[in-house]
Amino acid sequence: MKRFAVVVATAGLLATSLSLSGPSALAAGALNLSIDSAGTKKVDVSWDDASPIVTPAFDAYLVTLDNDSASTPGTADRSRFVQAAGTRVVQFEDLNSNTTYYASVYAVDFNDTGFTIVPADGADPDTALDTATGRYTPLTIKSNTTTVLSGKTVTLSGTLRDDVGSPIANANVTMLYDVYPQFGGSTPKAVKTDASGKWSVTSPTLTANTWFWAEYQATGDVGGWTGRILVEVRKKISVTVAPSLTVNAGDTVKFDGKVQGNPDFLDDAPVKACLQHLEGGTWKKLFCRALEPNGAYTLSFKPGANADGKYRVFSGMGPAYADSWSRTKKLVVK
């Protein structure tokens, strides 16, 4: 059986072959204990039957997983009981980033106050039957921008290195993306690393906020994954000004146009269009109106004698889109 460990990384992820150590009275790998990838942030800890090295019979196995090598059954961050005669595998989830994990398996007997540890024949009291330790290499991901106009793409890239920092060449890396609403279903896009362990891929055309991350799967089910990157997508906002960009003070000026986006998402807020005026280098909100169901808007106002300057239409959005704005229009008031 191959032995591996799985650890999550936020900007980088750790992956390498697993080393084993055990109590002094036992040979390393006494139970063939292993930590195997079970998917994103999940591991399966499995082991062989302990009955040949533990007598008399015991009630159950206690399996622990912790990022502290000195953890005990009472202090371990994660633990599971498995019947002695049951399946010898347990799954642990929600692992932490850039972390080495230590797995241990104990034989235990239950009593009125809890349990007692049953050591292997000839082993010291309260010792594990076997332990395993593992660590992964960094897999990184970044985006060339984290804000983009709807209809555009971004470039995702990163590096894959082994446990001593050397690049892993010609390895399969899968970039995944999940369009708003998050956890609605991810879509994979495969790419290979180059001689320097670097990878790069162009995203699909983006139409709403999108989360990206990357995963690495090597021979023997060893793998890793990065944390998620959010790329916010700005809505396209068209704008026209009537009757013209040069008007008399007190005349009615209309800013008309359309905020383009998924109609379902535009109904969430409801979304508004706001007229803004550039004052002292800062865009100041004048007033807002709710969008029509199809995203259309009309913003009418009567500029005063000192209302010359730059104007734009702004539309904020919740989780589906980034804040968005139209092209700037320069208004001259006579």
Residue frames relative to the residue before (quaternion, step in Angstrom):
aa qw qx qy qz dx dy dz
M 1.0000 0.0000 0.0000 0.0000 0.00 0.00 0.00
K 0.3786 -0.7026 0.5522 0.2410 3.57 -0.91 0.88
R 0.2352 -0.7830 0.5640 0.1161 3.56 -1.08 0.74
F 0.0559 0.8057 -0.5832 0.0872 3.54 -0.79 1.03
A 0.2134 -0.7376 0.6150 0.1791 3.52 -1.35 0.22
V 0.2233 -0.7694 0.5857 0.1229 3.55 -1.17 0.61
V 0.0633 0.7764 -0.6243 0.0587 3.55 -0.98 0.90
V 0.3936 -0.7255 0.5184 0.2236 3.59 -1.02 0.82
A 0.1015 -0.7784 0.6107 0.1041 3.58 -1.21 0.50
T 0.4536 -0.6868 0.4904 0.2865 3.57 -1.07 0.69
A 0.7772 0.1218 -0.0920 0.6105 3.58 0.72 -1.00
G 0.7880 0.1070 -0.0763 0.6015 3.56 1.24 -0.22
L 0.2445 -0.7950 0.5486 0.0850 3.53 -1.13 0.63
L 0.3530 -0.7760 0.4936 0.1718 3.58 -0.95 0.86
A 0.1280 0.8018 -0.5772 0.0872 3.62 -0.95 0.80
T 0.2657 0.7515 -0.5774 0.1766 3.60 -0.87 0.88
S 0.6304 -0.5130 0.3868 0.4356 3.57 -1.22 0.15
L 0.5036 -0.6892 0.4559 0.2523 3.52 -1.17 0.74
S 0.1887 -0.7420 0.6281 0.1393 3.55 -1.09 0.74
L 0.2531 -0.7865 0.5512 0.1166 3.56 -1.10 0.68
S 0.0343 0.7549 -0.6548 -0.0135 3.53 -1.24 0.55
G 0.1203 -0.8133 0.5671 0.0492 3.59 -1.09 0.52
P 0.7174 -0.4010 0.3222 0.4697 3.57 -1.30 0.04
S 0.6500 -0.5769 0.3333 0.3654 3.55 -1.09 0.72
A 0.6743 0.5066 -0.3039 0.4431 3.58 1.10 -0.64
L 0.7157 0.4180 -0.2402 0.5053 3.60 1.26 -0.25
A 0.4988 -0.6043 0.5166 0.3453 3.51 -1.25 0.43
A 0.5858 -0.5702 0.4284 0.3850 3.59 -1.11 0.63
G 0.8105 0.2194 -0.1761 0.5138 3.55 -0.95 0.86
A 0.1791 0.8319 -0.5088 0.1305 3.58 1.13 0.60
L 0.7818 0.2538 -0.1316 0.5541 3.59 1.07 -0.78
N 0.4390 -0.6983 0.4571 0.3328 3.57 1.25 0.21
L 0.1428 0.8316 -0.5181 0.1402 3.55 1.09 0.81
S 0.0430 0.8088 -0.5841 0.0536 3.60 -0.88 0.90
I 0.2304 -0.7165 0.6401 0.1547 3.52 -1.32 0.51
D 0.0340 -0.8449 0.5314 -0.0513 3.57 -0.35 1.27
S 0.5774 -0.5924 0.4388 0.3510 3.54 -1.09 0.75
A 0.0578 -0.7960 0.6025 0.0091 3.57 -0.96 0.95
G 0.7410 -0.3230 0.2092 0.5502 3.57 1.24 0.34
T 0.7679 -0.3724 0.2493 0.4576 3.56 -1.33 -0.01
K 0.8581 -0.0261 -0.0550 0.5099 3.55 -0.74 1.20
K 0.6362 0.5061 -0.3337 0.4773 3.60 1.16 0.48
V 0.0311 -0.7718 0.6339 0.0391 3.56 -1.21 0.64
D 0.2754 -0.6953 0.6330 0.1998 3.51 -1.31 0.50
V 0.1555 -0.7546 0.6315 0.0873 3.57 -0.89 0.99
S 0.0290 0.8151 -0.5743 0.0698 3.59 -0.61 1.12
W 0.0456 -0.7952 0.6042 -0.0227 3.56 -1.22 0.56
D 0.5284 -0.6262 0.4774 0.3175 3.55 -1.33 0.33
D 0.6928 -0.4645 0.3664 0.4123 3.56 -1.35 0.28
A 0.2901 -0.7893 0.5225 0.1411 3.59 -0.83 1.02
S 0.4356 0.7410 -0.4467 0.2482 3.61 1.21 -0.20
P 0.6350 0.5355 -0.3720 0.4143 3.68 0.94 -0.53
I 0.7696 0.3407 -0.1970 0.5028 3.63 1.13 -0.49
V 0.7129 0.3675 -0.2440 0.5451 3.63 1.26 -0.01
T 0.1337 0.7580 -0.6294 0.1069 3.59 -0.74 1.11
P 0.5336 -0.2095 -0.8191 0.0211 1.58 -1.96 1.54
A 0.7650 -0.3383 0.2565 0.4843 3.57 -1.32 -0.22
F 0.2279 -0.7621 0.5934 0.1232 3.58 -1.16 0.64
D 0.6250 -0.5990 0.3688 0.3385 3.58 -1.27 0.40
A 0.8198 -0.0852 0.1437 0.5478 3.58 0.79 -0.99
Y 0.4267 -0.6198 0.5758 0.3196 3.50 -1.42 0.07
L 0.1594 -0.7225 0.6597 0.1318 3.55 -1.21 0.62
V 0.0907 -0.8007 0.5921 0.0059 3.56 -0.65 1.16
T 0.0714 -0.8087 0.5838 0.0106 3.60 -0.80 1.01
L 0.0772 -0.7558 0.6484 0.0492 3.54 -1.29 0.55
D 0.1425 0.7943 -0.5700 0.1543 3.57 -0.72 1.07
N 0.4413 -0.6816 0.5090 0.2857 3.57 -1.22 0.43
D 0.6186 0.4900 -0.3373 0.5133 3.59 1.33 0.20
S 0.3949 -0.7461 0.4837 0.2311 3.57 -0.58 1.14
A 0.6904 0.4667 -0.2764 0.4787 3.60 1.19 -0.47
S 0.3722 0.7431 -0.4924 0.2583 3.61 1.19 0.21
T 0.2523 -0.7411 0.6072 0.1357 3.53 -1.28 0.56
P 0.6953 -0.4420 0.3247 0.4644 3.62 -1.19 0.11
G 0.6984 0.4757 -0.2751 0.4585 3.59 1.08 -0.64
T 0.7575 0.3670 -0.2028 0.5004 3.61 1.17 -0.45
A 0.4493 0.7156 -0.4491 0.2904 3.61 1.21 -0.23
D 0.5306 -0.6583 0.4438 0.2971 3.54 -1.01 0.89
R 0.7910 0.1050 -0.0353 0.6017 3.59 1.06 -0.76
S 0.1085 0.7934 -0.5932 0.0826 3.58 -0.98 0.80
R 0.0733 -0.7791 0.6221 0.0240 3.56 -1.22 0.62
F 0.2812 -0.7110 0.6150 0.1929 3.57 -1.22 0.64
V 0.0395 -0.7698 0.6370 0.0096 3.55 -1.08 0.80
Q 0.5051 -0.6538 0.4649 0.3183 3.58 -0.84 0.92
A 0.5947 -0.6120 0.3896 0.3464 3.54 -1.03 0.86
A 0.7380 0.3933 -0.2218 0.5015 3.56 1.06 -0.74
G 0.5628 0.6421 -0.3674 0.3687 3.59 1.28 -0.03
T 0.7379 -0.3603 0.3097 0.4794 3.54 -1.35 -0.31
R 0.2926 -0.7819 0.5269 0.1594 3.58 -0.81 0.95
V 0.5755 0.5113 -0.4314 0.4703 3.54 0.54 1.26
V 0.0096 -0.7733 0.6339 0.0053 3.60 -1.08 0.79
Q 0.3058 -0.7483 0.5624 0.1739 3.56 -1.21 0.56
F 0.1256 -0.7594 0.6354 0.0619 3.53 -1.06 0.89
E 0.1754 -0.8098 0.5574 0.0524 3.57 -0.99 0.89
D 0.8002 0.3354 -0.2288 0.4414 3.56 -1.42 0.01
L 0.1419 0.8075 -0.5538 0.1456 3.57 0.77 1.02
N 0.4881 -0.6873 0.4731 0.2559 3.56 -1.22 0.55
S 0.5866 -0.6151 0.4139 0.3259 3.54 -1.25 0.49
N 0.8642 0.0989 -0.0778 0.4872 3.54 -1.27 0.61
T 0.4950 0.6686 -0.3913 0.3935 3.56 0.95 0.87
T 0.3091 -0.7025 0.6080 0.2032 3.54 -1.11 0.78
Y 0.1680 -0.7946 0.5785 0.0760 3.57 -0.91 0.93
Y 0.2146 -0.7563 0.6111 0.0925 3.53 -1.20 0.77
A 0.1274 -0.7933 0.5937 0.0438 3.56 -0.70 1.13
S 0.0196 -0.7812 0.6239 -0.0014 3.58 -1.09 0.77
V 0.1308 -0.7659 0.6220 0.0965 3.54 -1.18 0.60
Y 0.1253 -0.7927 0.5965 0.0094 3.56 -0.91 1.08
A 0.3268 -0.6603 0.6231 0.2625 3.55 -1.33 0.37
V 0.0282 -0.8237 0.5657 -0.0267 3.62 -0.82 0.95
D 0.2219 -0.7089 0.6493 0.1633 3.50 -1.39 0.47
F 0.3645 -0.7270 0.5384 0.2209 3.60 -0.92 0.87
N 0.0225 -0.7784 0.6272 0.0158 3.55 -1.20 0.66
D 0.7602 -0.3988 0.2498 0.4479 3.59 -1.28 -0.04
T 0.7633 0.3693 -0.1940 0.4933 3.60 1.08 -0.61
G 0.7836 -0.2143 0.1444 0.5649 3.58 1.24 -0.05
F 0.5905 -0.5419 0.4134 0.4321 3.55 -0.47 -1.20
T 0.2415 -0.7232 0.6215 0.1802 3.52 -1.34 0.30
I 0.4457 -0.6882 0.5088 0.2624 3.55 -1.12 0.72
V 0.2195 -0.7612 0.6008 0.1069 3.53 -0.95 0.97
P 0.2591 -0.7942 0.5223 0.1711 3.64 -0.38 1.11
A 0.6101 -0.5097 0.4441 0.4132 3.52 -1.31 0.18
D 0.6578 -0.5100 0.3649 0.4171 3.56 -1.17 0.50
G 0.8364 0.1659 -0.1507 0.5001 3.55 -0.77 1.08
A 0.5762 0.5908 -0.3803 0.4175 3.61 1.26 -0.05
D 0.6223 -0.5322 0.4178 0.3936 3.55 -1.28 0.35
P 0.5929 -0.5723 0.4174 0.3830 3.63 -1.12 0.60
D 0.8474 0.2223 -0.1624 0.4540 3.54 -1.30 0.54
T 0.5121 0.6418 -0.4364 0.3680 3.60 1.13 0.44
A 0.5503 -0.6017 0.4724 0.3348 3.53 -1.25 0.56
L 0.5234 -0.6154 0.4878 0.3307 3.53 -1.23 0.50
D 0.7781 -0.1113 0.0943 0.6110 3.56 1.12 -0.68
T 0.1307 -0.7760 0.6117 0.0812 3.59 -1.22 0.51
A 0.1037 -0.7830 0.6106 0.0579 3.56 -1.23 0.46
T 0.0973 -0.7866 0.6091 0.0278 3.56 -1.10 0.74
G 0.0959 0.8165 -0.5664 0.0581 3.57 -0.98 0.71
R 0.0930 -0.7911 0.6039 0.0280 3.54 -1.26 0.45
Y 0.2933 -0.7700 0.5452 0.1542 3.59 -1.08 0.76
T 0.4972 -0.6540 0.4902 0.2913 3.56 -1.29 0.36
P 0.6070 -0.5983 0.3718 0.3679 3.60 -1.12 0.52
L 0.0347 -0.7141 0.6986 0.0295 3.50 -1.14 0.85
T 0.1052 -0.8312 0.5456 0.0192 3.58 -0.60 1.10
I 0.0890 -0.7710 0.6271 0.0663 3.53 -1.32 0.38
K 0.0739 0.7609 -0.6436 0.0375 3.56 -1.16 0.70
S 0.3042 -0.7226 0.5894 0.1947 3.54 -1.32 0.36
N 0.5284 -0.6431 0.4424 0.3339 3.59 -1.04 0.71
T 0.7748 -0.0039 -0.0416 0.6308 3.59 1.30 -0.24
T 0.3040 -0.7575 0.5460 0.1891 3.57 -1.14 0.53
T 0.7222 0.2716 -0.2331 0.5919 3.59 1.30 0.23
V 0.0670 0.8092 -0.5741 0.1051 3.57 -0.74 1.04
L 0.5118 -0.6333 0.4810 0.3250 3.59 -1.16 0.56
S 0.6020 -0.5765 0.4136 0.3664 3.58 -1.04 0.78
G 0.7532 0.3470 -0.2793 0.4841 3.55 -0.95 0.92
K 0.6424 0.5026 -0.3190 0.4826 3.58 1.29 -0.15
T 0.3754 -0.6971 0.5589 0.2465 3.57 -1.36 0.09
V 0.2280 -0.7229 0.6211 0.1994 3.56 -1.34 0.11
T 0.3740 -0.6998 0.5582 0.2426 3.56 -1.30 0.31
L 0.1645 -0.7718 0.6102 0.0706 3.57 -0.78 1.10
S 0.0681 0.8024 -0.5881 0.0753 3.57 -0.95 0.84
G 0.0748 0.7949 -0.5997 0.0529 3.54 -1.29 0.27
T 0.3805 -0.6997 0.5615 0.2245 3.52 -1.40 -0.17
L 0.1686 -0.7598 0.6210 0.0930 3.54 -1.13 0.74
R 0.0119 0.8070 -0.5877 0.0569 3.58 -0.76 1.09
D 0.4860 -0.6557 0.4855 0.3132 3.55 -1.21 0.46
D 0.7592 -0.4312 0.2499 0.4186 3.57 -1.33 0.01
V 0.7014 0.3934 -0.2853 0.5213 3.63 1.23 -0.13
G 0.6375 -0.5825 0.3048 0.4016 3.56 1.28 0.32
S 0.5071 0.6406 -0.4329 0.3809 3.59 1.25 0.11
P 0.5336 -0.6419 0.4347 0.3381 3.62 -1.00 0.74
I 0.2887 -0.7128 0.6112 0.1871 3.54 -1.19 0.66
A 0.1876 -0.8232 0.5319 0.0650 3.56 -0.40 1.26
N 0.8536 0.1821 -0.1323 0.4698 3.53 -1.32 0.52
A 0.4105 0.6988 -0.4763 0.3409 3.58 1.08 0.75
N 0.4773 -0.6668 0.4957 0.2860 3.56 -1.13 0.65
V 0.0082 -0.7639 0.6447 -0.0253 3.56 -0.79 1.09
T 0.1858 -0.7776 0.5928 0.0966 3.56 -0.93 0.91
M 0.1933 -0.7440 0.6294 0.1140 3.56 -0.78 1.06
L 0.0975 -0.7967 0.5954 0.0356 3.59 -0.85 0.97
Y 0.0736 -0.7946 0.6006 0.0487 3.56 -1.14 0.59
D 0.1529 -0.7743 0.6136 0.0256 3.51 -1.17 0.77
V 0.2317 -0.8006 0.5429 0.1033 3.59 -0.39 1.27
Y 0.6219 -0.5521 0.3981 0.3872 3.59 -1.09 0.72
P 0.5219 -0.2086 -0.8255 0.0519 1.60 -1.90 1.67
Q 0.5741 -0.6243 0.4059 0.3405 3.56 -0.97 0.92
F 0.7997 0.2252 -0.2465 0.4990 3.53 -1.20 0.81
G 0.4177 0.6962 -0.4799 0.3326 3.55 1.17 0.55
G 0.7163 -0.3813 0.2477 0.5294 3.58 1.26 -0.11
S 0.2442 -0.7971 0.5394 0.1186 3.57 -0.66 1.10
T 0.2255 -0.7554 0.6040 0.1169 3.54 -1.23 0.62
P 0.2868 -0.7974 0.5063 0.1598 3.62 -0.68 1.04
K 0.0473 -0.7530 0.6548 0.0443 3.53 -1.27 0.49
A 0.2633 -0.8205 0.4939 0.1158 3.60 -0.44 1.24
V 0.0386 0.7701 -0.6354 0.0408 3.55 -1.22 0.65
K 0.3232 -0.7377 0.5557 0.2064 3.60 -1.20 0.48
T 0.4869 -0.6403 0.5048 0.3134 3.56 -1.18 0.61
D 0.4304 -0.6799 0.5239 0.2792 3.57 -1.21 0.53
A 0.7766 -0.3501 0.2395 0.4658 3.58 -1.28 -0.19
S 0.6968 0.4448 -0.2616 0.4982 3.59 1.20 -0.49
G 0.5567 -0.6217 0.3852 0.3939 3.58 1.28 0.15
K 0.5297 0.6394 -0.4064 0.3813 3.58 1.28 0.17
W 0.0809 -0.7753 0.6244 0.0499 3.55 -1.20 0.62
S 0.0129 -0.7885 0.6145 -0.0209 3.55 -1.18 0.59
V 0.0522 0.7920 -0.6049 0.0641 3.57 -1.03 0.79
T 0.3839 -0.7038 0.5509 0.2321 3.57 -1.12 0.71
S 0.4566 -0.6937 0.4908 0.2636 3.56 -0.93 0.92
P 0.5609 -0.5245 0.4759 0.4287 3.58 -1.26 0.05
T 0.6644 -0.4495 0.3842 0.4571 3.58 -1.28 0.05
L 0.2818 -0.7948 0.5214 0.1308 3.57 -0.75 1.07
T 0.0873 -0.8163 0.5709 0.0109 3.57 -0.91 0.96
A 0.7665 0.0681 -0.0770 0.6339 3.61 1.31 -0.03
N 0.7182 -0.4251 0.3028 0.4603 3.58 -1.26 0.31
T 0.0652 -0.8196 0.5680 -0.0370 3.56 -0.86 1.02
W 0.2697 -0.7445 0.5946 0.1395 3.54 -1.05 0.89
F 0.1095 -0.7924 0.5991 0.0352 3.58 -1.00 0.90
W 0.1262 0.7548 -0.6423 0.0422 3.56 -1.22 0.57
A 0.3029 -0.7569 0.5529 0.1719 3.58 -1.25 0.29
E 0.1451 -0.7714 0.6147 0.0779 3.53 -1.21 0.62
Y 0.1866 -0.7661 0.6088 0.0868 3.52 -1.22 0.64
Q 0.0228 -0.7959 0.6044 -0.0264 3.57 -0.82 1.04
A 0.0974 -0.8166 0.5685 0.0240 3.56 -0.54 1.17
T 0.7261 -0.3941 0.3118 0.4692 3.55 -1.32 -0.01
G 0.7965 0.2775 -0.2123 0.4934 3.58 -0.96 0.85
D 0.5590 -0.6544 0.3656 0.3545 3.56 1.23 0.50
V 0.4063 0.6519 -0.5290 0.3606 3.57 1.06 0.62
G 0.1550 0.8151 -0.5441 0.1247 3.57 -0.84 0.86
G 0.1091 -0.7870 0.6008 0.0876 3.51 -1.29 -0.14
W 0.1595 -0.7898 0.5870 0.0784 3.54 -1.25 0.20
T 0.4409 -0.6855 0.5172 0.2612 3.54 -1.22 0.52
G 0.5782 -0.5077 0.4720 0.4302 3.52 -1.33 -0.09
R 0.5845 -0.6037 0.4242 0.3376 3.56 -1.30 0.20
I 0.2137 -0.7332 0.6333 0.1252 3.53 -1.20 0.76
L 0.2363 -0.7587 0.5904 0.1417 3.59 -0.91 0.92
V 0.1032 -0.7488 0.6526 0.0526 3.55 -0.87 1.03
E 0.2388 -0.7893 0.5539 0.1146 3.55 -0.56 1.20
V 0.2450 -0.7872 0.5583 0.0929 3.54 -0.93 0.97
R 0.2989 -0.7527 0.5639 0.1617 3.57 -0.81 1.05
K 0.4462 -0.6723 0.5240 0.2725 3.56 -1.02 0.81
K 0.4332 -0.6496 0.5477 0.3006 3.58 -1.18 0.53
I 0.0669 -0.7926 0.6060 0.0092 3.58 -0.89 0.96
S 0.1967 -0.7671 0.6017 0.1043 3.56 -0.63 1.13
V 0.0169 -0.8065 0.5908 -0.0097 3.58 -1.14 0.59
T 0.0063 -0.7439 0.6681 0.0104 3.55 -1.15 0.80
V 0.2602 -0.7630 0.5756 0.1366 3.56 -1.19 0.59
A 0.0177 -0.7989 0.6004 -0.0293 3.56 -0.85 1.01
P 0.5054 -0.1526 -0.8492 -0.0138 1.55 -2.06 1.39
S 0.7903 -0.1008 0.0681 0.6006 3.64 1.11 -0.52
L 0.6109 -0.5541 0.4149 0.3842 3.56 -1.32 0.00
T 0.6923 0.3487 -0.2753 0.5686 3.60 1.29 0.05
V 0.0967 0.8128 -0.5576 0.1385 3.56 -0.46 1.23
N 0.5165 -0.5979 0.5041 0.3488 3.53 -1.37 0.16
A 0.5893 -0.5589 0.4383 0.3850 3.56 -1.13 0.59
G 0.7814 0.3091 -0.2442 0.4839 3.57 -0.92 0.93
D 0.5474 0.5878 -0.4119 0.4304 3.60 1.23 -0.20
T 0.4729 -0.6540 0.5063 0.3039 3.57 -1.16 0.56
V 0.1039 -0.7745 0.6236 0.0239 3.54 -0.90 1.04
K 0.1535 -0.7960 0.5820 0.0642 3.55 -0.91 0.96
F 0.1680 -0.7239 0.6628 0.0919 3.52 -1.03 0.98
D 0.0068 -0.8107 0.5832 -0.0517 3.57 -0.49 1.24
G 0.2882 0.7636 -0.5552 0.1599 3.53 -1.18 0.49
K 0.4008 -0.6954 0.5423 0.2486 3.53 -1.28 -0.41
V 0.2787 -0.7111 0.6230 0.1687 3.52 -1.10 0.84
Q 0.2096 -0.8178 0.5273 0.0963 3.57 -0.43 1.20
G 0.3267 0.7181 -0.5598 0.2535 3.55 -0.85 1.04
N 0.6926 -0.4413 0.3557 0.4462 3.53 -1.32 0.13
P 0.4660 -0.7067 0.4460 0.2906 3.66 -0.60 1.04
D 0.6172 0.5459 -0.3529 0.4433 3.59 1.06 -0.66
F 0.6851 0.4693 -0.2847 0.4789 3.57 1.00 -0.82
L 0.6352 0.5364 -0.3370 0.4418 3.60 1.07 -0.67
D 0.6497 0.5080 -0.3139 0.4705 3.59 1.22 -0.40
D 0.5066 0.7019 -0.4055 0.2937 3.59 1.24 -0.39
A 0.7538 0.4981 -0.2353 0.3582 3.59 0.81 -1.02
P 0.2779 0.4938 -0.2416 -0.7878 1.83 1.19 -2.19
V 0.5395 -0.6379 0.4544 0.3092 3.52 -1.20 0.59
K 0.1907 -0.7865 0.5806 0.0890 3.56 -1.11 0.76
A 0.2860 -0.6854 0.6323 0.2203 3.51 -1.38 0.33
C 0.1111 -0.8120 0.5727 0.0150 3.58 -0.85 0.99
L 0.3385 -0.7145 0.5738 0.2137 3.54 -1.02 0.81
Q 0.0779 -0.8032 0.5906 0.0043 3.56 -0.86 1.02
H 0.1928 -0.7588 0.6165 0.0840 3.55 -1.21 0.74
L 0.3879 -0.7220 0.5242 0.2313 3.58 -0.90 0.95
E 0.0616 0.8007 -0.5858 0.1096 3.56 -0.56 1.24
G 0.8482 -0.0447 0.0006 0.5278 3.56 -0.63 1.16
G 0.7112 -0.4647 0.2515 0.4637 3.57 1.06 0.74
T 0.6930 0.4184 -0.2657 0.5235 3.60 1.30 0.05
W 0.4071 -0.6994 0.5300 0.2535 3.56 -0.97 0.83
K 0.1337 -0.8030 0.5803 0.0248 3.56 -0.65 1.21
K 0.3941 -0.7199 0.5218 0.2327 3.58 -0.87 0.96
L 0.2692 -0.7623 0.5713 0.1416 3.58 -0.90 1.02
F 0.7360 -0.2912 0.2035 0.5763 3.60 0.83 -0.99
C 0.2811 -0.7606 0.5675 0.1429 3.58 -1.27 0.36
R 0.0910 -0.7601 0.6389 0.0766 3.54 -1.30 0.45
A 0.5261 -0.6248 0.4741 0.3287 3.57 -1.13 0.68
L 0.4987 -0.6495 0.4871 0.3038 3.56 -1.11 0.70
E 0.5082 -0.5674 0.5366 0.3631 3.52 -1.31 0.35
P 0.6907 -0.4871 0.3208 0.4275 3.64 -1.17 0.36
N 0.7170 0.4244 -0.2571 0.4896 3.59 1.10 -0.64
G 0.6280 -0.5680 0.3215 0.4239 3.59 1.30 0.18
A 0.4982 0.6650 -0.4300 0.3531 3.62 1.24 -0.08
Y 0.0490 -0.7883 0.6129 0.0217 3.56 -1.21 0.53
T 0.0809 -0.7404 0.6607 0.0938 3.54 -1.38 0.33
L 0.0526 -0.7880 0.6133 -0.0130 3.55 -0.78 1.09
S 0.0314 -0.8228 0.5659 -0.0424 3.58 -0.38 1.28
F 0.1621 0.7693 -0.6120 0.0861 3.58 -1.08 0.74
K 0.3752 -0.7020 0.5611 0.2272 3.55 -1.33 0.32
P 0.2579 -0.8038 0.5148 0.1497 3.61 -0.24 1.24
G 0.4171 -0.6913 0.5342 0.2504 3.53 -1.15 0.72
A 0.7508 -0.4158 0.2706 0.4361 3.54 -1.33 0.05
N 0.7511 0.3673 -0.2024 0.5099 3.61 1.11 -0.61
A 0.4487 0.7255 -0.4166 0.3144 3.58 1.21 0.49
D 0.2950 0.7473 -0.5386 0.2539 3.60 1.18 0.41
G 0.5271 0.6661 -0.4530 0.2707 3.54 -1.24 0.35
K 0.6660 -0.5109 0.3893 0.3793 3.51 -1.40 -0.21
Y 0.0825 -0.7823 0.6174 0.0060 3.54 -1.05 0.92
R 0.0244 0.7723 -0.6346 -0.0152 3.53 -1.28 0.43
V 0.3972 -0.6697 0.5670 0.2688 3.55 -1.34 0.29
F 0.1384 -0.8033 0.5791 0.0135 3.53 -0.77 1.15
S 0.0171 -0.7878 0.6156 0.0086 3.57 -1.09 0.71
G 0.2187 -0.7674 0.5919 0.1140 3.56 -0.56 1.15
M 0.0901 -0.7961 0.5967 0.0463 3.57 -1.19 0.40
G 0.5317 -0.6287 0.4708 0.3169 3.53 -1.22 0.52
P 0.8575 -0.1637 0.0978 0.4779 3.59 -0.93 -0.85
A 0.6181 0.5914 -0.3558 0.3764 3.62 1.16 -0.41
Y 0.8147 0.0953 -0.0100 0.5719 3.59 1.05 -0.76
A 0.4983 -0.5951 0.5270 0.3460 3.51 -1.34 0.26
D 0.6488 -0.4454 0.4079 0.4630 3.57 -1.29 0.09
S 0.1107 -0.8207 0.5604 -0.0098 3.55 -0.92 0.97
W 0.0253 -0.8003 0.5990 0.0050 3.57 -1.20 0.50
S 0.5124 -0.6489 0.4834 0.2875 3.51 -1.28 0.54
R 0.6583 -0.4234 0.4032 0.4743 3.52 -1.33 -0.22
T 0.5275 -0.6406 0.4606 0.3149 3.56 -1.18 0.59
K 0.1515 -0.7625 0.6239 0.0806 3.56 -1.10 0.82
K 0.2512 -0.7724 0.5660 0.1413 3.60 -0.87 0.97
L 0.1604 -0.8070 0.5670 0.0386 3.55 -0.55 1.24
V 0.1492 -0.7656 0.6220 0.0691 3.54 -1.00 0.96
V 0.1158 -0.7977 0.5904 0.0405 3.61 -0.69 1.09
K 0.2706 -0.7841 0.5433 0.1299 3.57 -0.72 1.13
